[in-house]
Amino acid sequence: MKYKENKRQRGLSHVVKCFWEYDNLDNLKETEYTIIPDGYFDLICVIDNNNKLLNVFLTGIWTQPVNTQIKRKTKLFGIRFKLMAAEYIFKQSISAILNTQSDLPIDFLGIQNAQLHSLNAFAQEMTQKLNLGLKTLKEIDNRKLNLFKLIYKSQGDLTVKTISETILWSSRQINRYFNQQYGFSLKTYLNILKCHASYSGIANGELFPTKNYFDQPHFIKEIKRYTGATPKELYQNKNDRFLQLFTLGE
């Protein structure tokens, strides 16, 4: 298994987290692993060993662990999106695909003609296409820009009340927006981001909370709530089951 990321968003930092590649081309069997919540959603391209595009699909946000398989002799190219991309790139709610995925047309965003031989070439080409699409949009709502800047900067370590008072947007309206657009409340999203912020430490053997949690029992409870495993089980990562933990610990 080979995994790598390209984090050069070039003007897309408010909607794109990174571009990534998972290479299973040398593997003669399917690879099984568990996805754990990270607070992002992905557009994923499945490519065979002749660089032929086989499938394109969109995931929703994960609020629970999900088991999946990667076919043998394939690689995946992905775009990891921040939440605002649902409205401003895909122009739709993604609440219907919460904890699941949906196939997209093979020609979505012209991906069928993209350069699929290298991650950097793919990232550069898709960045141009995404930037072109954003130029045709109406102005982005400043409340939403400020909302997500605050959320991502804090890694979820804020209360809904504090966020509401800071950006001058009522908590009721924010939660309505989140539930309609993404399928969960703002508080749930903050909890997921706090959980995700702990993965790097857990992957490196830090099994006690350094921030974001009241105490050790609260830390264990919240981590298990979203990942289905305790911090110790995540750290042990038997059979490299948790892909995100494996790559963070490299």
Backbone torsions as a table, in degrees:
resi	resn	phi	psi	omega
1	MET	NA	129.5	176.3
2	LYS	-125.3	127.4	-179.0
3	TYR	-130.1	136.7	175.5
4	LYS	-151.1	161.9	-177.8
5	GLU	-128.4	152.9	171.2
6	ASN	-123.1	114.0	-174.2
7	LYS	-103.8	15.5	179.6
8	ARG	-87.4	93.5	-173.5
9	GLN	-82.0	-22.0	176.8
10	ARG	49.0	69.5	176.9
11	GLY	86.9	2.8	-176.9
12	LEU	-113.5	15.8	-171.9
13	SER	-61.8	-22.0	179.4
14	HIS	-81.8	-12.9	-179.0
15	VAL	-125.8	-18.5	-177.3
16	VAL	-122.0	131.3	174.6
17	LYS	-84.0	-49.1	179.7
18	CYS	-172.1	169.1	167.9
19	PHE	-105.7	145.6	-176.6
20	TRP	-144.2	162.0	178.6
21	GLU	-136.0	135.1	172.8
22	TYR	-121.1	115.1	-174.4
23	ASP	-104.0	112.6	177.3
24	ASN	-117.2	21.5	-173.1
25	LEU	-64.4	-33.0	-176.4
26	ASP	-87.1	-3.6	-176.6
27	ASN	-89.3	131.3	-178.7
28	LEU	-89.3	1.6	178.0
29	LYS	-139.4	162.8	177.6
30	GLU	-63.9	146.9	177.1
31	THR	-107.7	128.8	179.3
32	GLU	-106.3	137.8	174.5
33	TYR	-154.9	172.1	-178.4
34	THR	-114.4	127.3	174.8
35	ILE	-87.6	132.8	175.7
36	ILE	-115.0	152.1	-173.1
37	PRO	-57.7	135.5	177.1
38	ASP	-130.2	-5.7	177.2
39	GLY	90.2	9.0	-179.9
40	TYR	-126.6	167.8	172.2
41	PHE	-128.2	158.5	-169.0
42	ASP	-129.3	141.7	164.0
43	LEU	-96.5	126.1	-173.0
44	ILE	-125.6	132.8	177.0
45	CYS	-110.2	129.5	177.1
46	VAL	-100.0	125.4	-171.7
47	ILE	-128.7	136.5	-179.3
48	ASP	-87.3	-176.9	-174.8
49	ASN	-75.4	0.3	172.6
50	ASN	-107.1	16.4	-177.8
51	ASN	60.8	30.2	175.4
52	LYS	-92.9	131.9	179.3
53	LEU	-75.3	121.2	-177.2
54	LEU	-98.4	-35.6	-172.8
55	ASN	-162.2	151.3	174.5
56	VAL	-132.8	130.8	178.2
57	PHE	-145.9	162.4	-178.2
58	LEU	-118.5	131.0	174.7
59	THR	-93.7	158.7	169.0
60	GLY	-89.6	-170.1	172.8
61	ILE	-78.6	140.9	176.3
62	TRP	-94.1	126.8	173.5
63	THR	-113.4	7.4	-179.7
64	GLN	-155.2	161.9	178.3
65	PRO	-67.9	142.4	-178.9
66	VAL	-131.9	126.8	177.8
67	ASN	-85.0	138.6	-178.8
68	THR	-146.6	169.7	-179.9
69	GLN	-131.4	143.8	173.2
70	ILE	-109.8	124.6	-177.8
71	LYS	-63.2	151.5	178.7
72	ARG	-66.9	152.3	177.3
73	LYS	52.7	42.3	173.9
74	THR	-134.4	165.9	170.2
75	LYS	-134.6	157.4	178.1
76	LEU	-117.2	134.5	165.8
77	PHE	-108.8	137.0	-179.1
78	GLY	-137.4	155.9	170.8
79	ILE	-118.8	117.5	-179.9
80	ARG	-91.1	114.6	-173.8
81	PHE	-99.7	145.2	167.7
82	LYS	-80.6	164.4	-170.7
83	LEU	-59.5	-36.0	-177.0
84	MET	-60.8	-21.3	-179.5
85	ALA	-63.4	-28.3	179.8
86	ALA	-57.7	-44.7	-177.7
87	GLU	-81.9	-38.7	-170.5
88	TYR	-100.9	-14.4	173.3
89	ILE	-105.7	-51.7	-176.3
90	PHE	-90.5	-15.7	175.4
91	LYS	57.1	41.8	-179.8
92	GLN	-160.5	164.0	172.1
93	SER	-75.8	145.4	175.2
94	ILE	-112.6	16.7	-179.4
95	SER	-62.9	-30.5	-177.4
96	ALA	-70.7	-17.6	179.8
97	ILE	-112.0	25.4	174.2
98	LEU	-57.1	126.6	179.1
99	ASN	61.2	25.1	176.2
100	THR	-150.8	-161.2	-178.7
101	GLN	-147.4	165.5	-178.7
102	SER	-140.7	133.5	177.7
103	ASP	-67.8	144.6	175.4
104	LEU	-114.4	158.6	175.2
105	PRO	-58.2	144.2	-177.4
106	ILE	-62.7	-21.1	-179.4
107	ASP	-100.2	15.1	179.9
108	PHE	-58.6	128.4	-178.8
109	LEU	57.1	19.7	-179.6
110	GLY	70.0	22.7	-176.1
111	ILE	-62.1	-29.5	-177.9
112	GLN	-62.8	-20.3	179.1
113	ASN	-103.8	4.0	-177.1
114	ALA	-73.1	160.1	176.6
115	GLN	-79.1	114.3	-173.7
116	LEU	-108.4	12.6	-178.2
117	HIS	-85.3	-21.9	179.6
118	SER	-148.3	149.1	-179.3
119	LEU	-63.4	-41.7	-177.6
120	ASN	-63.8	-40.5	178.6
121	ALA	-66.3	-42.2	177.9
122	PHE	-61.8	-46.2	-178.7
123	ALA	-62.4	-42.5	-179.6
124	GLN	-63.9	-44.4	-178.5
125	GLU	-67.7	-43.6	-179.0
126	MET	-70.2	-31.0	175.5
127	THR	-61.3	-43.6	178.4
128	GLN	-62.0	-43.4	-179.5
129	LYS	-65.5	-42.8	-179.1
130	LEU	-67.5	-40.9	177.5
131	ASN	-63.6	-38.6	178.3
132	LEU	-63.2	-41.5	178.9
133	GLY	-65.2	-38.1	-179.5
134	LEU	-67.4	-28.7	-179.3
135	LYS	-66.1	-23.6	-178.0
136	THR	-88.3	-3.3	-176.5
137	LEU	-82.3	158.6	169.1
138	LYS	-68.6	168.8	-178.6
139	GLU	-60.4	138.8	-179.8
140	ILE	-74.4	137.3	180.0
141	ASP	-60.9	119.1	-177.8
142	ASN	-63.0	-30.7	178.4
143	ARG	-62.5	-40.0	-179.7
144	LYS	-71.8	-38.8	175.6
145	LEU	-58.7	-48.5	-179.1
146	ASN	-66.3	-37.4	178.4
147	LEU	-58.2	-51.6	-175.1
148	PHE	-75.8	-30.8	173.7
149	LYS	-59.3	-44.7	-179.1
150	LEU	-66.0	-44.4	-178.2
151	ILE	-63.3	-49.2	-175.9
152	TYR	-69.7	-37.0	179.4
153	LYS	-63.4	-38.1	-177.8
154	SER	-83.3	-9.2	-174.8
155	GLN	55.8	34.2	176.5
156	GLY	85.0	-1.2	-175.2
157	ASP	-87.3	58.3	177.0
158	LEU	-143.5	158.1	173.9
159	THR	-89.9	158.3	176.3
160	VAL	-59.7	-39.6	-179.8
161	LYS	-61.0	-45.7	179.9
162	THR	-62.1	-43.4	179.1
163	ILE	-62.4	-46.9	-179.5
164	SER	-57.8	-45.9	-178.3
165	GLU	-70.0	-32.1	-178.0
166	THR	-72.3	-41.3	-175.5
167	ILE	-100.4	1.6	177.3
168	LEU	58.4	49.8	178.0
169	TRP	-138.1	125.2	-172.2
170	SER	-63.6	145.6	-179.2
171	SER	-61.7	-33.5	178.6
172	ARG	-64.2	-43.6	179.5
173	GLN	-68.0	-38.9	178.6
174	ILE	-62.8	-45.3	-179.4
175	ASN	-66.8	-35.3	176.0
176	ARG	-62.8	-44.9	178.3
177	TYR	-59.9	-47.0	-178.9
178	PHE	-62.9	-46.4	-178.1
179	ASN	-65.2	-40.3	-179.9
180	GLN	-71.9	-40.9	-173.4
181	GLN	-84.6	-36.2	-171.2
182	TYR	-121.6	-21.2	176.2
183	GLY	98.1	12.9	178.6
184	PHE	-157.1	169.6	-177.7
185	SER	-82.8	164.7	175.8
186	LEU	-61.0	-40.9	-179.4
187	LYS	-59.2	-42.3	177.3
188	THR	-60.0	-42.3	-179.3
189	TYR	-65.5	-40.7	177.5
190	LEU	-60.8	-41.0	178.4
191	ASN	-63.6	-39.4	178.8
192	ILE	-64.9	-43.0	179.6
193	LEU	-65.6	-38.0	176.4
194	LYS	-63.4	-42.2	177.7
195	CYS	-61.3	-47.6	180.0
196	HIS	-61.1	-36.7	-179.9
197	ALA	-64.6	-19.5	-179.3
198	SER	-87.1	-15.5	-173.1
199	TYR	-59.7	-42.1	-177.2
200	SER	-61.1	-45.2	178.2
201	GLY	-63.8	-43.1	179.5
202	ILE	-61.5	-43.2	-179.7
203	ALA	-60.2	-25.8	-179.7
204	ASN	-103.8	17.1	172.1
205	GLY	90.5	8.3	178.0
206	GLU	-87.7	97.5	-172.6
207	LEU	-100.4	11.1	176.3
208	PHE	-122.5	144.2	-177.4
209	PRO	-68.7	135.0	174.9
210	THR	-99.3	-20.7	177.0
211	LYS	-164.7	177.4	172.8
212	ASN	76.0	-18.3	-176.8
213	TYR	-127.9	148.9	-176.5
214	PHE	-64.6	-46.6	-176.0
215	ASP	-160.1	-178.8	-176.8
216	GLN	-61.8	-46.3	178.9
217	PRO	-60.1	-40.1	178.2
218	HIS	-64.0	-41.4	178.4
219	PHE	-59.5	-51.0	-179.0
220	ILE	-61.7	-44.0	-178.4
221	LYS	-60.9	-46.0	-177.4
222	GLU	-70.1	-40.0	178.0
223	ILE	-62.7	-45.4	-179.6
224	LYS	-67.7	-32.8	180.0
225	ARG	-58.8	-39.8	-175.3
226	TYR	-100.0	-22.0	-177.4
227	THR	-109.0	-15.8	-177.1
228	GLY	78.4	8.1	-177.7
229	ALA	-142.8	156.3	175.4
230	THR	-79.1	162.9	175.8
231	PRO	-54.6	-38.3	179.6
232	LYS	-64.6	-42.3	179.3
233	GLU	-66.0	-37.5	177.0
234	LEU	-64.4	-43.0	-179.7
235	TYR	-63.2	-43.1	179.2
236	GLN	-64.7	-37.3	172.4
237	ASN	43.8	57.7	-177.1
238	LYS	-58.7	134.0	179.8
239	ASN	60.3	24.6	-178.5
240	ASP	52.0	38.9	-176.3
241	ARG	-60.0	-42.9	-176.9
242	PHE	-93.7	99.5	-174.6
243	LEU	-57.1	-44.1	-177.1
244	GLN	-61.2	-38.1	179.0
245	LEU	-70.7	-35.9	179.3
246	PHE	-62.8	-45.4	-177.5
247	THR	-72.2	-33.1	178.5
248	LEU	-68.9	-30.5	-176.9
249	GLY	-86.2	-1.4	-177.3
250	GLU	-70.6	NA	NA
